[in-house]
Amino acid sequence: MKGILAFLIILVLLAIAFVVGSQNEAQVTLNYLIAQANLRLSTVIAITLSIGVGIGILIMLVSWLRLRVQLMSAQSKIQSLEQEH
């Protein structure tokens, strides 16, 4: 239930972000390391939002994997201690 609620909240926030982004049709110049590009502001907002979500997911995945390894280690220790007794 908790996961479904979190998913719905994220979905609503993403929808709001894209609606706000679509209302910004102004052209902006984006300067990056090697070149520059003229893009619509809504495109820049969508790109940065997507990059931010991707980085957030990667950070959460690393944390989740570390916890899974700790859990597996603890379970193996518990099993070895149970076999001793």
N, C-alpha and C positions, 0 to 999 in steps of 0.2 A: 504494500500500500504506500509505503514511504517513497519507494522508487517511482511509482506512477505519479505521485504528487509532485515530486521534484522534476520529473520529465515534463509535466504539464506547465509548471512554472517556467522552466527553461524555454519551452516552446512559445509561451505567451511573450516572454521577454524578447526572444528572437523576432517574433512577428512584429512587435512594437518597434524594434530597432530597424527592421526593413521598411516599415511604413514611414517612419520618420526619415529614413535615408532616401526613400523614393520621392519625397517632397522637396529634396534639395537638388535642383537641376542645374545649378551654377557650375561653370567650368573652372577648375582649379589647376594650377601647375604643380606637379609633383616632382620635386627634385630628389633623386636618389644617387647613390655613389657614382655611377658611371654615366647616367643620362638623365633626361627629364621627360615627362609626359604630361599632356593636357588631358585630364579625365573629368567626368562629371563627379560632383561631390558625393552623390549617392553611391557611385562605384567605389570611391575611396573608402567610404564608411563601410560598405559591404566587405571589401577586402580586409580592412583592418579588424573588423568584427570576426571574420572567419579565421584570421591568423590568431587572434586572441583566444577564440574558442579552441582552436587546435592546440595551442601551447598549454592551455588549461587542462585539456584532456590528457596530453602527454605527461604533465606533472602529476595528475591524479593517477595515471596508469603506473608510473614509477613507484609512487607511494603504495598503491595497492599491491604491486608485485613484491615489494619489500615486506609488507605485512604478511602476504601469503607464504613467503620463505620462512619468516619467523614462526608462523603457525605450524608449518610442516615440521620445522625443527623441534618445536615444543611437543608436537604430537609424537614424534619419534622418541624423544626423551621419556615421555610418559609411558609409551609402550615398553621401552627397555627397562624402566623402573618397575613396571607391573610384572614383567617376566622374571625379574630378580626375586620378587616376593612370591 
